[in-house]
Amino acid sequence: MKKTYAYNHKPINFNFAQTIERFFVEEIPLFKFADKGSNLILKIKKSDMSTFKLITVIAKATQLEQRDIGYAGLKDKSATTIQYISIPREYEKDVVKNLTTEKIEILEKKYSKFPIKVGQLKGNRFSIVLHNVSSESKKEIERVANEMVKKGIPNYYGYQRFGEDSKSYEQGKEIAHSGKKLKGAKEKLLVSAYQSFLYNSWLSERISISRTIDKNSVDDASKILEYPRELVDVLKKQPHFFKLFIGDDMQSYPYGKSYPLQDFKRGSKDFLAQKYSPTGLLVGFKVKRALSDARQLEEPFDDSELYALKGDRRYAWIFPQELSFKYNQSEEKLTINFYLPKGSYATTFLEEIAKKSLKAKNIR
């Protein structure tokens, strides 16, 4: 899958592996939980266990149906993660008594009037240990990461979205075009992979356009892109690297309502201030499309035959926060801590630094 990186630095070498000892994630709830209500909220620390497996274990411990167990987001198996789970309050004794596996630890209990639903989280805090980081690489990682916090990064879907062979989207496309109703979570996941593939391809193209404008003169960029010189001149004057087009769907960041871009001055000001961010299309039968010039750029990555999912729009550009580092020089280990909004991938953040895919177990 083609992926265009936004930043201009040279690739930085380090060793990355997503393991329970080196990859830590903490879910940040959308709102504070009360101390009363008919639902028990469990803050759970788990390792070497996916969210789906966690739900299976809790269902077995309580004799609940899996549909009665609430969660906000999916967390990887190959990591140590903290996330929130909800179950009916009357099952509190059962879950405390029977949840005995060493891979799960209940850190905190709260209560709520409502169960947790998918998507009800602000974002995630990450703490990732990189190996084989020389003193020179450490300085460069810190420099680039701080620049990324200031200017933001492309919000690509990570390689995890596309399966072991990176081609699950091909199955998803076949299922989506079959016209049949989706059967179970697996088929929905495959179609979502196809949806994500189209989005990533669009985002890569938009970044490529932005890079062309950024790196070349107005005349040269106009010839390369085959755009009117007047348009390229306006785009080049935008202060942000990621160039906005008339008709872009600009959504309040990190969540909120959107508006179609009609005024470059307003849009650029909102974007630069991190108050709004452009969004990309997640294809579906009921989703808002971009307008005007932005729609022309989006259309090649649309699919009018995908009726299996409702569709949505996703931030094209996000702004990492809470960046910090801890370096062990003798062991050449760098721990990097940061926060990303929900739905964003830590590996995408690291790949922008490395300027290469992290799908392989290690990069050296």
Secondary structure, DSSP 8 states (H G I E B T S, - for coil): --------S-----B----TTTEEEEEEESS---S-SSEEEEEEEEES--HHHHHHHHHHHHT--GGGSEESS---SSSEEEEEEEEEGGGHHHHHHH---TTEEEEEEEEESS---TT-EEEEEEEEEEBS--HHHHHHHHHHHHHHHHH-EE----GGGG-TTS-HHHHHHHHHHH-----HHHHHHHHHHHHHHHHHHHHHHHHHHHHHHHHS-HHHHHHHHT--HHHHHHHHHSSSSS---TT-EEEESSSS-EEE---HHHHHHHHHTTSEEEEEEE--SS-----HHHHHHHGGG--TT--SS--EEEESEE--EEEEEEEETTTTEEEEEEEEETT--HHHHHHHHHTS---SS---
